[in-house]
């Protein structure tokens, strides 16, 4: 490149710097609210947030540079959840990251307009957070903790292990909404396998023992049993 051409190009680039700087300074700072149901010093929670920040940075979003991230930790406390949900919404975030089912209720009670992306939610449909997996509707979407089809595989495995099985008891905690979709999938699959899925509601170890004993005493009982962890 000739010297004159080089100087012309360099001068054009330098002339453009102030304009680019002004454009960058004028860009609105984006805001993300993070509501999680664990403690702020929880190792697993911190590791997940670190992965979240890393992924944002790879996409060109850096905390305190072009995006501000506000964190709130509920420690599993319902009152803290309601309080922090209101605090985050008051900050007018562009989007909220909600970790855990316990954070979704307070958020949706506070806003139906701010976009919410949830994670670690076993059954958003059964809990009423979204209308459906394919078309969530409303202002919430995200990632489910379990895929309902996995539940049908458990039933299929039982049938392969014991082909004569006709009844399967499904242990679940009725106080937890997560799992309605899972049990629905099991119940829908059962007839095609020549089986009947029977829900058994339990809350503690004593109830589990009684439920198993009662199921075993019934006609054709004691053949098989499924347990839906943290389900209802």
Rosetta constraint file for C-alpha pairs under 8 A:
AtomPair CA 1 CA 5 HARMONIC 6.57 0.50
AtomPair CA 1 CA 6 HARMONIC 6.48 0.50
AtomPair CA 2 CA 6 HARMONIC 6.27 0.50
AtomPair CA 3 CA 7 HARMONIC 6.28 0.50
AtomPair CA 4 CA 8 HARMONIC 6.26 0.50
AtomPair CA 5 CA 9 HARMONIC 6.27 0.50
AtomPair CA 6 CA 10 HARMONIC 6.14 0.50
AtomPair CA 7 CA 11 HARMONIC 5.98 0.50
AtomPair CA 8 CA 12 HARMONIC 6.24 0.50
AtomPair CA 9 CA 13 HARMONIC 6.30 0.50
AtomPair CA 10 CA 14 HARMONIC 6.21 0.50
AtomPair CA 11 CA 15 HARMONIC 6.11 0.50
AtomPair CA 12 CA 16 HARMONIC 6.35 0.50
AtomPair CA 13 CA 17 HARMONIC 6.58 0.50
AtomPair CA 14 CA 18 HARMONIC 7.88 0.50
AtomPair CA 15 CA 19 HARMONIC 7.81 0.50
AtomPair CA 16 CA 20 HARMONIC 6.27 0.50
AtomPair CA 17 CA 21 HARMONIC 6.07 0.50
AtomPair CA 18 CA 22 HARMONIC 6.09 0.50
AtomPair CA 19 CA 23 HARMONIC 6.20 0.50
AtomPair CA 20 CA 24 HARMONIC 6.17 0.50
AtomPair CA 21 CA 25 HARMONIC 6.10 0.50
AtomPair CA 22 CA 26 HARMONIC 6.00 0.50
AtomPair CA 23 CA 27 HARMONIC 6.35 0.50
AtomPair CA 27 CA 66 HARMONIC 7.99 0.50
AtomPair CA 28 CA 66 HARMONIC 7.67 0.50
AtomPair CA 29 CA 65 HARMONIC 7.80 0.50
AtomPair CA 29 CA 66 HARMONIC 5.16 0.50
AtomPair CA 29 CA 67 HARMONIC 5.36 0.50
AtomPair CA 29 CA 68 HARMONIC 6.90 0.50
AtomPair CA 30 CA 66 HARMONIC 6.29 0.50
AtomPair CA 30 CA 67 HARMONIC 4.50 0.50
AtomPair CA 30 CA 68 HARMONIC 6.16 0.50
AtomPair CA 30 CA 93 HARMONIC 7.56 0.50
AtomPair CA 30 CA 94 HARMONIC 6.53 0.50
AtomPair CA 31 CA 67 HARMONIC 5.48 0.50
AtomPair CA 31 CA 68 HARMONIC 4.75 0.50
AtomPair CA 31 CA 69 HARMONIC 5.87 0.50
AtomPair CA 31 CA 70 HARMONIC 7.67 0.50
AtomPair CA 31 CA 92 HARMONIC 7.75 0.50
AtomPair CA 31 CA 93 HARMONIC 4.82 0.50
AtomPair CA 31 CA 94 HARMONIC 5.44 0.50
AtomPair CA 31 CA 95 HARMONIC 7.13 0.50
AtomPair CA 32 CA 67 HARMONIC 7.27 0.50
AtomPair CA 32 CA 68 HARMONIC 6.23 0.50
AtomPair CA 32 CA 69 HARMONIC 4.79 0.50
AtomPair CA 32 CA 70 HARMONIC 6.31 0.50
AtomPair CA 32 CA 93 HARMONIC 5.35 0.50
AtomPair CA 32 CA 94 HARMONIC 5.96 0.50
AtomPair CA 32 CA 95 HARMONIC 5.27 0.50
AtomPair CA 32 CA 96 HARMONIC 5.60 0.50
AtomPair CA 32 CA 97 HARMONIC 7.34 0.50
AtomPair CA 33 CA 69 HARMONIC 5.82 0.50
AtomPair CA 33 CA 70 HARMONIC 4.88 0.50
AtomPair CA 33 CA 71 HARMONIC 6.18 0.50
AtomPair CA 33 CA 72 HARMONIC 7.97 0.50
AtomPair CA 33 CA 88 HARMONIC 5.98 0.50
AtomPair CA 33 CA 93 HARMONIC 6.03 0.50
AtomPair CA 33 CA 95 HARMONIC 6.45 0.50
AtomPair CA 33 CA 96 HARMONIC 4.49 0.50
AtomPair CA 33 CA 97 HARMONIC 6.14 0.50
AtomPair CA 34 CA 69 HARMONIC 7.15 0.50
AtomPair CA 34 CA 70 HARMONIC 6.03 0.50
AtomPair CA 34 CA 71 HARMONIC 4.81 0.50
AtomPair CA 34 CA 72 HARMONIC 6.16 0.50
AtomPair CA 34 CA 96 HARMONIC 5.69 0.50
AtomPair CA 34 CA 97 HARMONIC 4.76 0.50
AtomPair CA 34 CA 98 HARMONIC 6.07 0.50
AtomPair CA 34 CA 99 HARMONIC 7.87 0.50
AtomPair CA 35 CA 71 HARMONIC 6.23 0.50
AtomPair CA 35 CA 72 HARMONIC 5.02 0.50
AtomPair CA 35 CA 73 HARMONIC 6.05 0.50
AtomPair CA 35 CA 74 HARMONIC 7.43 0.50
AtomPair CA 35 CA 84 HARMONIC 7.54 0.50
AtomPair CA 35 CA 85 HARMONIC 7.29 0.50
AtomPair CA 35 CA 96 HARMONIC 7.41 0.50
AtomPair CA 35 CA 97 HARMONIC 6.28 0.50
AtomPair CA 35 CA 98 HARMONIC 5.00 0.50
AtomPair CA 35 CA 99 HARMONIC 6.27 0.50
AtomPair CA 35 CA 103 HARMONIC 6.57 0.50
AtomPair CA 36 CA 72 HARMONIC 6.54 0.50
AtomPair CA 36 CA 73 HARMONIC 5.15 0.50
AtomPair CA 36 CA 74 HARMONIC 6.30 0.50
AtomPair CA 36 CA 75 HARMONIC 7.94 0.50
AtomPair CA 36 CA 98 HARMONIC 5.94 0.50
AtomPair CA 36 CA 99 HARMONIC 4.59 0.50
AtomPair CA 36 CA 100 HARMONIC 6.58 0.50
AtomPair CA 36 CA 103 HARMONIC 6.56 0.50
AtomPair CA 37 CA 73 HARMONIC 5.83 0.50
AtomPair CA 37 CA 74 HARMONIC 4.84 0.50
AtomPair CA 37 CA 75 HARMONIC 5.23 0.50
AtomPair CA 37 CA 76 HARMONIC 4.93 0.50
AtomPair CA 37 CA 77 HARMONIC 7.79 0.50
AtomPair CA 37 CA 81 HARMONIC 7.80 0.50
AtomPair CA 37 CA 99 HARMONIC 6.42 0.50
AtomPair CA 37 CA 100 HARMONIC 6.11 0.50
AtomPair CA 37 CA 102 HARMONIC 6.66 0.50
AtomPair CA 37 CA 103 HARMONIC 6.37 0.50
AtomPair CA 38 CA 42 HARMONIC 6.51 0.50
AtomPair CA 38 CA 45 HARMONIC 6.74 0.50
AtomPair CA 38 CA 73 HARMONIC 5.88 0.50
AtomPair CA 38 CA 74 HARMONIC 6.14 0.50
AtomPair CA 38 CA 75 HARMONIC 4.45 0.50
AtomPair CA 38 CA 76 HARMONIC 6.11 0.50
AtomPair CA 39 CA 45 HARMONIC 7.66 0.50
AtomPair CA 39 CA 73 HARMONIC 5.56 0.50
AtomPair CA 39 CA 74 HARMONIC 6.80 0.50
AtomPair CA 39 CA 75 HARMONIC 4.80 0.50
AtomPair CA 40 CA 45 HARMONIC 7.41 0.50
AtomPair CA 40 CA 46 HARMONIC 7.25 0.50
AtomPair CA 40 CA 73 HARMONIC 5.81 0.50
AtomPair CA 41 CA 45 HARMONIC 7.57 0.50
AtomPair CA 41 CA 46 HARMONIC 6.74 0.50
AtomPair CA 42 CA 46 HARMONIC 6.06 0.50
AtomPair CA 43 CA 47 HARMONIC 6.15 0.50
AtomPair CA 44 CA 48 HARMONIC 6.26 0.50
AtomPair CA 45 CA 49 HARMONIC 6.27 0.50
AtomPair CA 46 CA 50 HARMONIC 6.10 0.50
AtomPair CA 47 CA 51 HARMONIC 6.33 0.50
AtomPair CA 48 CA 52 HARMONIC 6.23 0.50
AtomPair CA 49 CA 53 HARMONIC 6.17 0.50
AtomPair CA 50 CA 54 HARMONIC 6.16 0.50
AtomPair CA 51 CA 55 HARMONIC 6.17 0.50
AtomPair CA 52 CA 56 HARMONIC 6.26 0.50
AtomPair CA 53 CA 57 HARMONIC 6.18 0.50
AtomPair CA 53 CA 62 HARMONIC 7.71 0.50
AtomPair CA 53 CA 63 HARMONIC 7.76 0.50
AtomPair CA 54 CA 58 HARMONIC 6.29 0.50
AtomPair CA 55 CA 59 HARMONIC 6.47 0.50
AtomPair CA 56 CA 60 HARMONIC 6.46 0.50
AtomPair CA 56 CA 61 HARMONIC 5.10 0.50
AtomPair CA 56 CA 62 HARMONIC 6.76 0.50
AtomPair CA 57 CA 61 HARMONIC 4.71 0.50
AtomPair CA 57 CA 62 HARMONIC 5.15 0.50
AtomPair CA 61 CA 65 HARMONIC 7.71 0.50
AtomPair CA 61 CA 66 HARMONIC 6.15 0.50
AtomPair CA 61 CA 67 HARMONIC 6.22 0.50
AtomPair CA 62 CA 66 HARMONIC 5.93 0.50
AtomPair CA 62 CA 67 HARMONIC 6.01 0.50
AtomPair CA 63 CA 67 HARMONIC 5.09 0.50
AtomPair CA 63 CA 68 HARMONIC 5.38 0.50
AtomPair CA 63 CA 69 HARMONIC 6.40 0.50
AtomPair CA 64 CA 68 HARMONIC 5.22 0.50
AtomPair CA 64 CA 69 HARMONIC 7.75 0.50
AtomPair CA 70 CA 88 HARMONIC 7.46 0.50
AtomPair CA 72 CA 84 HARMONIC 6.27 0.50
AtomPair CA 73 CA 84 HARMONIC 7.96 0.50
AtomPair CA 74 CA 78 HARMONIC 7.49 0.50
AtomPair CA 74 CA 80 HARMONIC 5.24 0.50
AtomPair CA 74 CA 81 HARMONIC 5.27 0.50
AtomPair CA 74 CA 84 HARMONIC 7.43 0.50
AtomPair CA 75 CA 80 HARMONIC 7.84 0.50
AtomPair CA 76 CA 81 HARMONIC 7.63 0.50
AtomPair CA 76 CA 102 HARMONIC 7.22 0.50
AtomPair CA 77 CA 81 HARMONIC 6.21 0.50
AtomPair CA 78 CA 82 HARMONIC 6.40 0.50
AtomPair CA 78 CA 102 HARMONIC 7.46 0.50
AtomPair CA 79 CA 83 HARMONIC 6.24 0.50
AtomPair CA 80 CA 84 HARMONIC 5.92 0.50
AtomPair CA 81 CA 85 HARMONIC 5.94 0.50
AtomPair CA 81 CA 102 HARMONIC 7.58 0.50
AtomPair CA 81 CA 103 HARMONIC 6.15 0.50
AtomPair CA 81 CA 106 HARMONIC 6.28 0.50
AtomPair CA 82 CA 86 HARMONIC 6.35 0.50
AtomPair CA 82 CA 106 HARMONIC 5.06 0.50
AtomPair CA 82 CA 107 HARMONIC 7.51 0.50
AtomPair CA 83 CA 87 HARMONIC 6.35 0.50
AtomPair CA 84 CA 88 HARMONIC 6.09 0.50
AtomPair CA 85 CA 89 HARMONIC 6.27 0.50
AtomPair CA 85 CA 103 HARMONIC 7.81 0.50
AtomPair CA 85 CA 106 HARMONIC 6.00 0.50
AtomPair CA 85 CA 107 HARMONIC 5.29 0.50
AtomPair CA 85 CA 110 HARMONIC 6.97 0.50
AtomPair CA 86 CA 90 HARMONIC 6.14 0.50
AtomPair CA 86 CA 107 HARMONIC 7.52 0.50
AtomPair CA 86 CA 110 HARMONIC 6.31 0.50
AtomPair CA 87 CA 91 HARMONIC 6.64 0.50
AtomPair CA 88 CA 92 HARMONIC 7.19 0.50
AtomPair CA 88 CA 93 HARMONIC 7.18 0.50
AtomPair CA 89 CA 93 HARMONIC 6.59 0.50
AtomPair CA 89 CA 110 HARMONIC 7.37 0.50
AtomPair CA 89 CA 111 HARMONIC 7.26 0.50
AtomPair CA 89 CA 114 HARMONIC 7.74 0.50
AtomPair CA 93 CA 114 HARMONIC 7.36 0.50
AtomPair CA 94 CA 114 HARMONIC 6.82 0.50
AtomPair CA 94 CA 115 HARMONIC 7.14 0.50
AtomPair CA 95 CA 114 HARMONIC 6.14 0.50
AtomPair CA 95 CA 115 HARMONIC 4.96 0.50
AtomPair CA 95 CA 116 HARMONIC 5.82 0.50
AtomPair CA 95 CA 117 HARMONIC 7.50 0.50
AtomPair CA 96 CA 114 HARMONIC 7.42 0.50
AtomPair CA 96 CA 115 HARMONIC 6.37 0.50
AtomPair CA 96 CA 116 HARMONIC 4.78 0.50
AtomPair CA 96 CA 117 HARMONIC 6.19 0.50
AtomPair CA 97 CA 116 HARMONIC 6.00 0.50
AtomPair CA 97 CA 117 HARMONIC 5.02 0.50
AtomPair CA 97 CA 118 HARMONIC 5.85 0.50
AtomPair CA 97 CA 119 HARMONIC 7.76 0.50
AtomPair CA 98 CA 103 HARMONIC 6.05 0.50
AtomPair CA 98 CA 104 HARMONIC 6.50 0.50
AtomPair CA 98 CA 116 HARMONIC 6.80 0.50
AtomPair CA 98 CA 117 HARMONIC 6.10 0.50
AtomPair CA 98 CA 118 HARMONIC 4.59 0.50
AtomPair CA 98 CA 119 HARMONIC 6.38 0.50
AtomPair CA 99 CA 103 HARMONIC 6.55 0.50
AtomPair CA 99 CA 118 HARMONIC 5.78 0.50
AtomPair CA 99 CA 119 HARMONIC 5.04 0.50
AtomPair CA 99 CA 120 HARMONIC 5.91 0.50
AtomPair CA 99 CA 121 HARMONIC 7.54 0.50
AtomPair CA 100 CA 104 HARMONIC 7.16 0.50
AtomPair CA 100 CA 118 HARMONIC 7.23 0.50
AtomPair CA 100 CA 119 HARMONIC 6.21 0.50
AtomPair CA 100 CA 120 HARMONIC 4.97 0.50
AtomPair CA 100 CA 121 HARMONIC 5.33 0.50
AtomPair CA 101 CA 105 HARMONIC 7.29 0.50
AtomPair CA 101 CA 120 HARMONIC 7.16 0.50
AtomPair CA 101 CA 121 HARMONIC 5.12 0.50
AtomPair CA 101 CA 122 HARMONIC 7.63 0.50
AtomPair CA 101 CA 124 HARMONIC 7.86 0.50
AtomPair CA 102 CA 106 HARMONIC 7.74 0.50
AtomPair CA 103 CA 107 HARMONIC 6.48 0.50
AtomPair CA 104 CA 108 HARMONIC 6.08 0.50
AtomPair CA 104 CA 118 HARMONIC 7.57 0.50
AtomPair CA 104 CA 129 HARMONIC 7.17 0.50
AtomPair CA 105 CA 109 HARMONIC 6.14 0.50
AtomPair CA 105 CA 129 HARMONIC 7.61 0.50
AtomPair CA 106 CA 110 HARMONIC 6.24 0.50
AtomPair CA 107 CA 111 HARMONIC 6.19 0.50
AtomPair CA 108 CA 112 HARMONIC 6.01 0.50
AtomPair CA 108 CA 129 HARMONIC 7.75 0.50
AtomPair CA 112 CA 138 HARMONIC 6.93 0.50
AtomPair CA 112 CA 139 HARMONIC 5.89 0.50
AtomPair CA 113 CA 138 HARMONIC 7.91 0.50
AtomPair CA 113 CA 139 HARMONIC 5.82 0.50
AtomPair CA 114 CA 139 HARMONIC 6.44 0.50
AtomPair CA 115 CA 139 HARMONIC 4.91 0.50
AtomPair CA 115 CA 140 HARMONIC 5.95 0.50
AtomPair CA 116 CA 139 HARMONIC 6.11 0.50
AtomPair CA 116 CA 140 HARMONIC 4.63 0.50
AtomPair CA 116 CA 141 HARMONIC 6.39 0.50
AtomPair CA 116 CA 142 HARMONIC 7.89 0.50
AtomPair CA 117 CA 140 HARMONIC 5.89 0.50
AtomPair CA 117 CA 141 HARMONIC 5.13 0.50
AtomPair CA 117 CA 142 HARMONIC 4.81 0.50
AtomPair CA 117 CA 143 HARMONIC 7.98 0.50
AtomPair CA 118 CA 140 HARMONIC 7.32 0.50
AtomPair CA 118 CA 141 HARMONIC 6.29 0.50
AtomPair CA 118 CA 142 HARMONIC 4.55 0.50
AtomPair CA 118 CA 143 HARMONIC 6.25 0.50
AtomPair CA 119 CA 142 HARMONIC 5.95 0.50
AtomPair CA 119 CA 143 HARMONIC 5.12 0.50
AtomPair CA 119 CA 144 HARMONIC 6.60 0.50
AtomPair CA 119 CA 145 HARMONIC 7.33 0.50
AtomPair CA 120 CA 143 HARMONIC 6.97 0.50
AtomPair CA 120 CA 144 HARMONIC 6.29 0.50
AtomPair CA 120 CA 145 HARMONIC 5.09 0.50
AtomPair CA 121 CA 143 HARMONIC 7.02 0.50
AtomPair CA 121 CA 144 HARMONIC 5.19 0.50
AtomPair CA 121 CA 145 HARMONIC 5.31 0.50
AtomPair CA 121 CA 178 HARMONIC 7.86 0.50
AtomPair CA 122 CA 144 HARMONIC 5.31 0.50
AtomPair CA 122 CA 145 HARMONIC 4.41 0.50
AtomPair CA 122 CA 146 HARMONIC 5.55 0.50
AtomPair CA 122 CA 178 HARMONIC 5.56 0.50
AtomPair CA 122 CA 179 HARMONIC 6.89 0.50
AtomPair CA 123 CA 127 HARMONIC 6.12 0.50
AtomPair CA 123 CA 144 HARMONIC 6.47 0.50
AtomPair CA 123 CA 145 HARMONIC 7.45 0.50
AtomPair CA 123 CA 146 HARMONIC 7.57 0.50
AtomPair CA 123 CA 177 HARMONIC 7.57 0.50
AtomPair CA 123 CA 178 HARMONIC 4.77 0.50
AtomPair CA 123 CA 179 HARMONIC 5.90 0.50
AtomPair CA 123 CA 180 HARMONIC 7.08 0.50
AtomPair CA 123 CA 181 HARMONIC 6.35 0.50
AtomPair CA 123 CA 182 HARMONIC 7.85 0.50
AtomPair CA 124 CA 128 HARMONIC 6.12 0.50
AtomPair CA 124 CA 129 HARMONIC 5.07 0.50
AtomPair CA 124 CA 130 HARMONIC 5.88 0.50
AtomPair CA 124 CA 144 HARMONIC 7.00 0.50
AtomPair CA 124 CA 178 HARMONIC 7.54 0.50
AtomPair CA 125 CA 129 HARMONIC 6.00 0.50
AtomPair CA 125 CA 130 HARMONIC 5.28 0.50
AtomPair CA 125 CA 131 HARMONIC 6.01 0.50
AtomPair CA 125 CA 132 HARMONIC 5.68 0.50
AtomPair CA 125 CA 133 HARMONIC 7.07 0.50
AtomPair CA 125 CA 181 HARMONIC 7.14 0.50
AtomPair CA 126 CA 177 HARMONIC 6.39 0.50
AtomPair CA 126 CA 178 HARMONIC 6.43 0.50
AtomPair CA 126 CA 179 HARMONIC 7.12 0.50
AtomPair CA 126 CA 180 HARMONIC 5.26 0.50
AtomPair CA 126 CA 181 HARMONIC 5.81 0.50
AtomPair CA 127 CA 177 HARMONIC 5.57 0.50
AtomPair CA 127 CA 178 HARMONIC 6.35 0.50
AtomPair CA 129 CA 140 HARMONIC 7.09 0.50
AtomPair CA 130 CA 136 HARMONIC 4.66 0.50
AtomPair CA 130 CA 137 HARMONIC 6.23 0.50
AtomPair CA 130 CA 138 HARMONIC 7.01 0.50
AtomPair CA 130 CA 140 HARMONIC 6.59 0.50
AtomPair CA 130 CA 141 HARMONIC 7.14 0.50
AtomPair CA 131 CA 135 HARMONIC 6.70 0.50
AtomPair CA 131 CA 136 HARMONIC 4.88 0.50
AtomPair CA 131 CA 137 HARMONIC 5.90 0.50
AtomPair CA 131 CA 138 HARMONIC 7.97 0.50
AtomPair CA 132 CA 136 HARMONIC 4.77 0.50
AtomPair CA 132 CA 137 HARMONIC 7.60 0.50
AtomPair CA 136 CA 140 HARMONIC 6.99 0.50
AtomPair CA 136 CA 141 HARMONIC 6.15 0.50
AtomPair CA 146 CA 150 HARMONIC 7.43 0.50
AtomPair CA 147 CA 151 HARMONIC 7.81 0.50
AtomPair CA 148 CA 152 HARMONIC 7.41 0.50
AtomPair CA 148 CA 181 HARMONIC 6.50 0.50
AtomPair CA 148 CA 182 HARMONIC 5.06 0.50
AtomPair CA 148 CA 185 HARMONIC 6.17 0.50
AtomPair CA 149 CA 153 HARMONIC 6.72 0.50
AtomPair CA 149 CA 182 HARMONIC 7.86 0.50
AtomPair CA 149 CA 185 HARMONIC 6.81 0.50
AtomPair CA 150 CA 154 HARMONIC 6.73 0.50
AtomPair CA 151 CA 155 HARMONIC 6.87 0.50
AtomPair CA 151 CA 182 HARMONIC 5.91 0.50
AtomPair CA 151 CA 183 HARMONIC 7.49 0.50
AtomPair CA 151 CA 185 HARMONIC 6.60 0.50
AtomPair CA 151 CA 186 HARMONIC 5.90 0.50
AtomPair CA 152 CA 156 HARMONIC 6.28 0.50
AtomPair CA 152 CA 185 HARMONIC 6.22 0.50
AtomPair CA 152 CA 186 HARMONIC 5.11 0.50
AtomPair CA 152 CA 189 HARMONIC 6.24 0.50
AtomPair CA 153 CA 157 HARMONIC 6.09 0.50
AtomPair CA 154 CA 158 HARMONIC 6.38 0.50
AtomPair CA 154 CA 226 HARMONIC 7.71 0.50
AtomPair CA 155 CA 159 HARMONIC 6.37 0.50
AtomPair CA 155 CA 186 HARMONIC 6.92 0.50
AtomPair CA 155 CA 189 HARMONIC 7.97 0.50
AtomPair CA 155 CA 190 HARMONIC 7.40 0.50
AtomPair CA 155 CA 226 HARMONIC 7.94 0.50
AtomPair CA 156 CA 160 HARMONIC 6.27 0.50
AtomPair CA 156 CA 193 HARMONIC 7.55 0.50
AtomPair CA 157 CA 161 HARMONIC 6.15 0.50
AtomPair CA 158 CA 162 HARMONIC 6.00 0.50
AtomPair CA 158 CA 163 HARMONIC 7.74 0.50
AtomPair CA 158 CA 165 HARMONIC 7.77 0.50
AtomPair CA 158 CA 224 HARMONIC 7.10 0.50
AtomPair CA 159 CA 163 HARMONIC 4.82 0.50
AtomPair CA 159 CA 164 HARMONIC 7.44 0.50
AtomPair CA 159 CA 165 HARMONIC 6.35 0.50
AtomPair CA 159 CA 193 HARMONIC 7.42 0.50
AtomPair CA 165 CA 195 HARMONIC 7.01 0.50
AtomPair CA 165 CA 223 HARMONIC 5.88 0.50
AtomPair CA 165 CA 224 HARMONIC 6.93 0.50
AtomPair CA 166 CA 194 HARMONIC 6.19 0.50
AtomPair CA 166 CA 195 HARMONIC 4.30 0.50
AtomPair CA 166 CA 196 HARMONIC 6.14 0.50
AtomPair CA 166 CA 220 HARMONIC 7.72 0.50
AtomPair CA 166 CA 223 HARMONIC 7.72 0.50
AtomPair CA 167 CA 195 HARMONIC 5.42 0.50
AtomPair CA 167 CA 196 HARMONIC 4.80 0.50
AtomPair CA 167 CA 197 HARMONIC 6.15 0.50
AtomPair CA 167 CA 198 HARMONIC 7.26 0.50
AtomPair CA 167 CA 220 HARMONIC 7.25 0.50
AtomPair CA 167 CA 221 HARMONIC 7.02 0.50
AtomPair CA 167 CA 223 HARMONIC 6.73 0.50
AtomPair CA 167 CA 224 HARMONIC 6.84 0.50
AtomPair CA 168 CA 195 HARMONIC 7.15 0.50
AtomPair CA 168 CA 196 HARMONIC 6.16 0.50
AtomPair CA 168 CA 197 HARMONIC 5.00 0.50
AtomPair CA 168 CA 198 HARMONIC 6.04 0.50
AtomPair CA 168 CA 223 HARMONIC 7.02 0.50
AtomPair CA 168 CA 224 HARMONIC 5.06 0.50
AtomPair CA 168 CA 225 HARMONIC 5.20 0.50
AtomPair CA 168 CA 226 HARMONIC 6.85 0.50
AtomPair CA 169 CA 197 HARMONIC 6.00 0.50
AtomPair CA 169 CA 198 HARMONIC 4.74 0.50
AtomPair CA 169 CA 199 HARMONIC 5.93 0.50
AtomPair CA 169 CA 200 HARMONIC 6.36 0.50
AtomPair CA 169 CA 215 HARMONIC 7.40 0.50
AtomPair CA 169 CA 224 HARMONIC 6.65 0.50
AtomPair CA 169 CA 225 HARMONIC 4.69 0.50
AtomPair CA 169 CA 226 HARMONIC 6.00 0.50
AtomPair CA 170 CA 183 HARMONIC 7.85 0.50
AtomPair CA 170 CA 197 HARMONIC 6.73 0.50
AtomPair CA 170 CA 198 HARMONIC 5.85 0.50
AtomPair CA 170 CA 199 HARMONIC 4.81 0.50
AtomPair CA 170 CA 200 HARMONIC 5.66 0.50
AtomPair CA 170 CA 225 HARMONIC 5.99 0.50
AtomPair CA 170 CA 226 HARMONIC 4.67 0.50
AtomPair CA 170 CA 227 HARMONIC 5.46 0.50
AtomPair CA 170 CA 228 HARMONIC 6.83 0.50
AtomPair CA 171 CA 199 HARMONIC 6.26 0.50
AtomPair CA 171 CA 200 HARMONIC 4.84 0.50
AtomPair CA 171 CA 201 HARMONIC 6.03 0.50
AtomPair CA 171 CA 202 HARMONIC 6.62 0.50
AtomPair CA 171 CA 208 HARMONIC 7.72 0.50
AtomPair CA 171 CA 225 HARMONIC 7.53 0.50
AtomPair CA 171 CA 226 HARMONIC 6.15 0.50
AtomPair CA 171 CA 227 HARMONIC 4.55 0.50
AtomPair CA 171 CA 228 HARMONIC 5.98 0.50
AtomPair CA 172 CA 199 HARMONIC 7.13 0.50
AtomPair CA 172 CA 200 HARMONIC 6.18 0.50
AtomPair CA 172 CA 201 HARMONIC 5.14 0.50
AtomPair CA 172 CA 202 HARMONIC 5.94 0.50
AtomPair CA 172 CA 203 HARMONIC 7.95 0.50
AtomPair CA 172 CA 227 HARMONIC 6.41 0.50
AtomPair CA 172 CA 228 HARMONIC 5.46 0.50
AtomPair CA 172 CA 229 HARMONIC 6.99 0.50
AtomPair CA 172 CA 230 HARMONIC 7.21 0.50
AtomPair CA 172 CA 231 HARMONIC 5.30 0.50
AtomPair CA 172 CA 232 HARMONIC 5.25 0.50
AtomPair CA 173 CA 201 HARMONIC 5.54 0.50
AtomPair CA 173 CA 202 HARMONIC 5.21 0.50
AtomPair CA 173 CA 203 HARMONIC 5.45 0.50
AtomPair CA 173 CA 230 HARMONIC 6.61 0.50
AtomPair CA 173 CA 231 HARMONIC 5.61 0.50
AtomPair CA 173 CA 232 HARMONIC 5.00 0.50
AtomPair CA 174 CA 201 HARMONIC 5.64 0.50
AtomPair CA 174 CA 202 HARMONIC 6.95 0.50
AtomPair CA 174 CA 203 HARMONIC 7.40 0.50
AtomPair CA 174 CA 231 HARMONIC 7.37 0.50
AtomPair CA 174 CA 232 HARMONIC 4.61 0.50
AtomPair CA 175 CA 203 HARMONIC 7.82 0.50
AtomPair CA 175 CA 232 HARMONIC 6.54 0.50
AtomPair CA 176 CA 230 HARMONIC 6.58 0.50
AtomPair CA 176 CA 231 HARMONIC 5.68 0.50
AtomPair CA 176 CA 232 HARMONIC 4.95 0.50
AtomPair CA 177 CA 231 HARMONIC 6.37 0.50
AtomPair CA 177 CA 232 HARMONIC 4.84 0.50
AtomPair CA 178 CA 230 HARMONIC 6.64 0.50
AtomPair CA 178 CA 231 HARMONIC 4.77 0.50
AtomPair CA 178 CA 232 HARMONIC 5.57 0.50
AtomPair CA 179 CA 183 HARMONIC 6.08 0.50
AtomPair CA 179 CA 228 HARMONIC 7.08 0.50
AtomPair CA 179 CA 230 HARMONIC 7.23 0.50
AtomPair CA 179 CA 231 HARMONIC 4.07 0.50
AtomPair CA 179 CA 232 HARMONIC 4.88 0.50
AtomPair CA 180 CA 184 HARMONIC 6.07 0.50
AtomPair CA 180 CA 231 HARMONIC 7.07 0.50
AtomPair CA 180 CA 232 HARMONIC 5.60 0.50
AtomPair CA 181 CA 185 HARMONIC 6.22 0.50
AtomPair CA 182 CA 186 HARMONIC 6.43 0.50
AtomPair CA 183 CA 187 HARMONIC 6.00 0.50
AtomPair CA 183 CA 232 HARMONIC 7.99 0.50
AtomPair CA 184 CA 188 HARMONIC 6.08 0.50
AtomPair CA 185 CA 189 HARMONIC 6.25 0.50
AtomPair CA 186 CA 190 HARMONIC 6.10 0.50
AtomPair CA 186 CA 197 HARMONIC 6.95 0.50
AtomPair CA 187 CA 191 HARMONIC 7.72 0.50
AtomPair CA 187 CA 196 HARMONIC 7.41 0.50
AtomPair CA 187 CA 197 HARMONIC 5.54 0.50
AtomPair CA 189 CA 193 HARMONIC 6.88 0.50
AtomPair CA 190 CA 194 HARMONIC 6.34 0.50
AtomPair CA 190 CA 195 HARMONIC 4.79 0.50
AtomPair CA 190 CA 196 HARMONIC 5.60 0.50
AtomPair CA 190 CA 197 HARMONIC 6.18 0.50
AtomPair CA 191 CA 195 HARMONIC 5.35 0.50
AtomPair CA 191 CA 196 HARMONIC 6.55 0.50
AtomPair CA 200 CA 211 HARMONIC 6.88 0.50
AtomPair CA 201 CA 232 HARMONIC 7.86 0.50
AtomPair CA 202 CA 207 HARMONIC 5.37 0.50
AtomPair CA 202 CA 208 HARMONIC 5.77 0.50
AtomPair CA 202 CA 211 HARMONIC 7.55 0.50
AtomPair CA 203 CA 207 HARMONIC 6.37 0.50
AtomPair CA 203 CA 208 HARMONIC 7.55 0.50
AtomPair CA 204 CA 208 HARMONIC 6.36 0.50
AtomPair CA 205 CA 209 HARMONIC 6.33 0.50
AtomPair CA 206 CA 210 HARMONIC 6.37 0.50
AtomPair CA 207 CA 211 HARMONIC 5.97 0.50
AtomPair CA 208 CA 212 HARMONIC 6.14 0.50
AtomPair CA 209 CA 213 HARMONIC 6.20 0.50
AtomPair CA 210 CA 214 HARMONIC 6.09 0.50
AtomPair CA 211 CA 215 HARMONIC 6.07 0.50
AtomPair CA 212 CA 216 HARMONIC 6.12 0.50
AtomPair CA 212 CA 222 HARMONIC 7.66 0.50
AtomPair CA 213 CA 217 HARMONIC 6.32 0.50
AtomPair CA 214 CA 218 HARMONIC 6.46 0.50
AtomPair CA 215 CA 221 HARMONIC 5.31 0.50
AtomPair CA 215 CA 222 HARMONIC 6.05 0.50
AtomPair CA 216 CA 220 HARMONIC 7.75 0.50
AtomPair CA 216 CA 221 HARMONIC 4.33 0.50
AtomPair CA 216 CA 222 HARMONIC 3.87 0.50
AtomPair CA 216 CA 223 HARMONIC 7.53 0.50
AtomPair CA 217 CA 221 HARMONIC 6.01 0.50
AtomPair CA 217 CA 222 HARMONIC 7.25 0.50
AtomPair CA 218 CA 222 HARMONIC 7.90 0.50
AtomPair CA 228 CA 232 HARMONIC 7.89 0.50
